[in-house]
Amino acid sequence: MCSRHNDLPWNIRKFLHNRLRDFRFGEDLRKVVPWSRSPWSHTDLPRLQAGLVAAQVSTILYWLMFWAAYVPCESQFLDAVQLTLEQIDVIRRLTEKYHPTLILCTSVADIKAAHANGQLCSLIGVEGGHSLASSLPVLRTLYSVGVRYLTLTSNCNTPWADSLLVDGPGKQPEHNGLTSFGKTVVKEMNRLGMLVDLAHVAVRTMQAALEISRAPVIFSHSSARTLCNTTRNVPDHVLRLVGLKGGLVMVNFYSQFLTCQNTATTDDAVAHINHVRRIAGVDNVGLGAGYDGINFTPEGLEDVSTYPMLFTTLIGTGQWSIEDLKKLAGLNFLRVMQEAEKVLYLK
């Protein structure tokens, strides 16, 4: 099972101020205060394991999680770099605390080794280019401490990239996508072997990054704009480009991004997955639920234990073979990560 985006680290900060001694990850957090009271809590070790075991896929799929090192846009131009490092620190400490069940992975080779040992790979992604403070040395430092994808923007523009905010009614782009420095950021990410994530960015930013990136790009937690017209989702013409460029769109399970309402069902998530597959291709669709960063989840997909319901529904459509499901659940992501590593080795 491969879910590319999970916001649990921010909840650890929000609820516990990153005090891991108070975090009972090995327990069902639905029974632990304050987690039991929060609509934002969907992840713990028992539910992760239940989702994997119940799906009966442990011998064929890779078990990994991209933990998001997210910090709010309000930290831009202030302490974003420090806060980001603190979030990376809590991810690494969480992984160490629950080793050997969890293990830090920074490469496809690491993921395959963890799979062979039955371990859950912890990978680190930084959600928002404001975490760089417009500094290539910071970008390189983030890579050195384990970050393997960067979302070019969160829900705010940076001095070098337009976010989805500029696609709103009456809004104007600041940078027409990416500035010259923004393009340099993408090229440096390619050189490092860091994945370029386009969730949260403006359409012109999507197009600019797709044009200049030498490695496939990802959308770590976005859905299909045709089915729900929100700026957080990906329009069809960009989905086609993603398919042509070998990238990956991981479907988000937030009800507001599936139906544009507070309620949704498993069938709605399946509709988005099938739409991305139809437009971009079966090799270019994945799962990026966004658990612990969303407060409205589809009926039947309430938390990380419910992935079996999704796969059962997909199988029931008659449109998905076992090989297709392997791609959706992880092999597509491994291919994209391997392609990024190839660009690194070509430098």
C-alpha positions, 0 to 999 in steps of 0.5 A, a space after each residue: 500500500 502506498 499513500 503519498 501524503 499524510 499530515 499526522 506530523 502536523 497533528 502531533 505538533 498541534 495536539 502535543 507540541 511534538 512531545 513524542 513521549 505523549 504520543 501513543 501511536 501504537 494504540 487505536 487513537 479513536 480511544 485516546 484523547 484528544 485524538 478521539 475528539 478530532 475529525 482530523 485524526 485518521 492514522 495510527 499503527 493498528 489502523 495502518 496494519 489493519 488496512 494492509 492485512 485486510 487488503 491481503 496485499 502484503 506480499 505484492 505491494 509496498 507499504 509506505 507513507 509520505 509524511 508531510 512536513 507542513 508548516 502554515 503559510 503564515 510562517 513565510 518570511 518569518 520562521 518557516 525554515 525552523 518550523 519545517 526542520 522541527 517537523 522533519 525532526 518529529 517525523 524522524 523521531 517517530 520513525 526511530 521510536 517505532 523501529 523496526 516496524 517503521 524505517 526511514 526510506 530515501 530511495 527506491 532501493 530502501 523501499 524494496 529492502 523494507 518491503 522484503 523485511 515487512 517494514 513500513 517505509 517512512 518518507 518525508 515530503 515538504 508541503 510548500 515552497 515557502 519552507 525554502 525561504 527562497 534559498 537553494 542551500 536550504 533546498 539542498 539541506 532539506 534533501 540531505 535530511 531525507 526530504 524526497 518531494 517538495 510541493 512548490 507552493 502551499 495555499 500561498 504564493 512564494 516569491 517565485 511560484 504562483 499558488 492556486 490562489 491566483 486561479 480564483 475569481 478576480 485574481 491575477 497571477 504574480 509570476 505567470 507560473 514560475 519566475 526564473 528562480 522558480 525554474 532554477 528550483 525545479 532544475 535543482 530538484 531534478 539534479 538532487 533527485 527530489 520529486 517536484 510536487 504540483 498539488 496546491 499550485 496554479 495551473 500556469 505553474 503546473 504547465 511551467 513545471 511540466 515543461 521544464 522538469 527533466 523528471 516526472 512530476 507528481 500531484 501528491 494529493 489532488 483529484 479531478 477538476 472535471 468532477 469537482 471544480 475547485 482550484 485544488 484539483 487538476 484540469 483535464 488538459 494538465 492530466 493529459 500532459 501528466 500522462 505524456 510526461 510520465 507523471 503521477 496524480 494521486 487522488 485526494 479523499 477530502 470530500 470537498 475535493 471529490 463532490 465539492 460538498 462535505 459528504 462523499 462516498 467510496 464511489 465518488 473517490 472511485 469516480 475520480 480515480 477512474 477519471 484520472 486513469 481515463 485521461 492520464 493513463 493507468 500508469 499515471 494514477 495513484 492514491 494520496 488520500 490526505 488523511 490527518 489533513 482533512 476533516 470530511 472523509 468519504 463514507 467507507 473511507 473514513 481512515 487508513 484502515 479502509 483501503 480494502 473497501 476501495 480496492 473491493 469497489 474497484 475490483 467490482 467495477 470490472 475495469 481493474 485487473 490485479 496488475 492495474 491495482 498494483 500500479 495504483 497502490 504503489 508501483 506507479 509511484 516507484 516508477 516515478 521515484 526511480 525516474 527521478 533517481 535516474 535524472 540524478 545519476 545523469 547529472 
